[in-house]
């Protein structure tokens, strides 16, 4: 009566129990057949590579500076912030204020993505460049110019080394002059790791 109009299916436990040999314990047969499991292919790919020519190095620096600009800026900002903590508290406060102004501007750009006034009149690169120059002038005027120079001298070489050695996330061959390996007939970049489902 309880199963009025309902179709009852056999439970998974009764089905698996019927497949097991009654003479063997259940724990010895579950999970011991390794052919039943499919493991994903593991490929170790190094994201760092020395460029083959100076032109390829310049191309890679430009591409990585565009791609990682926010991360590089945060890296330099953190080093500058740490160097200002012990003695230059006024410079530190001004740096935090200018960072806050830049963050508010970026939030404004994201809040109104379809506004022509914000996006065309207030160009993002121009406004952020003005904020960076104003921050540098404030640091020099508050006698923290030496901290700025030391921070830039310590962080910019690390940024440049990363920009030269880092290959894009898709691990493409980006040197067009590398003899055609990984470069298509029209000069586009091909991935080094081929997708196995693409050939099916």
N, C-alpha and C positions, 0 to 999 in steps of 0.2 A: 503494500500500500504506500510505503514511503517513496517508492520509485515510480510513481504514477507519471507516465509521459516522459520520463528521463531515461537516457541511454547510459548504462553503467559501463565504464571501461575498466579493464583489469589494471590494477595498480602496478607501478614500476617495481615495487618490492617483490610482488609475487612473480613477475616476469623474470627478474634477475635471479630470484631464488630458484626458479624452475630450470634455469640454464646451468646452475652450479651442480657439480657432481655431489650427490648426497654423502659419499664416503669421505670427501675432503672438507676441512674446515673452511668457513667463508673467508676469513681474514687472509688466507694464504693465496687466494685466487684473485682478489680485487687489487688492481693496480700493479700487477707484476708483468703483464704483457706490454713491453715497451713499443711494440709495433703499432699499438692502438693510438699512441700519442704522436701528434705531428708537431715538430718544433720549427719555429720560424728560423730562417737563415740568419746567421749572425755575421755581419761584415764589419770589419774594423777599418774605418776610413779616417785618416788624419786631416783635420781642417786647416793645417798649416803647410805651406809649400813655398819654397823660394822661387821668385819669378825668374823666367828664362832670359829676360832682356830688360834694359832700363825703361823701354816704352811700356812693357807689360807691368812693370812696377809702378809707373806713374798712373796707368789706367786702374790698377788695383787700389792704389791710394785714394784716387778720386772716388771710385765706387764705394769703398769702405767708409770714407769720410761722410759720404751722403747717407749711407745705410746706418752707420753707428754714431751719427752726430750727437744724439741725445746721451748715449752712454759715455762717449768721450768727454762731453761737457760735464756730466756728473762726476766723472773721475777727476778731472782737473779741479772742479769746484770743491770736492771733498778734501783734496790735498791742500788747497788754499785755505779752506775752513779750518782744518787741523793746525795749519801753520799760524793762523791768526789767534787761536784760542789763548795761548799763555799771556800775551802782553797787549795785543791790539784789540781791545774790546769795542772801541768806537768803530773801527774799521769792520769788525765782525758784524756789528749791528747794521751798518750801512750795506754790507754785502747781503745780509739776510733780507733787508728791505727791498733791494734791487731784485733779488731772487723771487720775492713775493710778487713784485710788480710784473716780472716776466711770466710767472705762473698764472697770474690773473689774466694777462693778455692771451696766453695760450688757451685758457678756459673760455674766454670770450670768443675766440675763433671756433672752438668746438661747439659752443652753445648756439651760435648763429651761423651754420654752415652755408646758408643760401643768401646771406647778406652781401650785396655788391659793395656797399660802403666799407665794411670791415675788411673784406678780402682784396679789394682793388685799390682803395685809397691807402689803407694801412697795410702795406706789404709786410709779410711775416719776417722776411730776412732783414729788411731795413729796420724794423722796430727792434728785433732782437740784437742786431748789430749796434744800434744806439744804446740799448740797455747794457751791453757788454762794455762799450767804450766809456759810458758814464760810470760803470762800476770801477773800471781801471783808473779813471780820473779821480774818483772818490778815494780809492786806496792810496794813490800817490799823494793826494792832498792831506790825508790823515797819517802820513809818514809810514805807510805800509807798502811802499813800492818795492823794497828789498824782498819782502815776503812774497809779493806777486812774481818778481823775477825768479826767485828760488823755486817757487811752485811750478812756474811754467818750464823752467830748465829741468826740473825733475820729472814732470809728467808728460811733456810733449815728445821726448824720445820714446817713451813707452807706447804712446799713442801711435807714433809713426811706425814703430816696429810691428805693432799689431796690425796696422793698416796695410803694411807691405806683405806680411806673411799670411794673413787670413784669407782663405779661399771662401767663396760664397757658400751659403747653407746647402745649396743643391749640388755642391762639389763639382761645379762646371769647370771645364778647361777654358780659361779666359784669355789665353795668349793666342791671338790669331796667327802669329808667325811661328807657331810651334810645329810646323810640318804637317798640319792637317789632322793630327790626332785629336778627335773630339770636336772637330769643327765641321759643320755641315757644308754642303756645296754653296750655299748662299752666304756663308760667313757667320751663321748663327751658332750659338753655343749648344753643345749636346751634353747631357749628363754622363758622368763617368760610370755611375751605377745604374744599370738598366733595370727597368721594372719588369718582373717576370710575367706579369699579366698582360703586358703590352703585345707580346708575340702570340698570344692565344687567340 
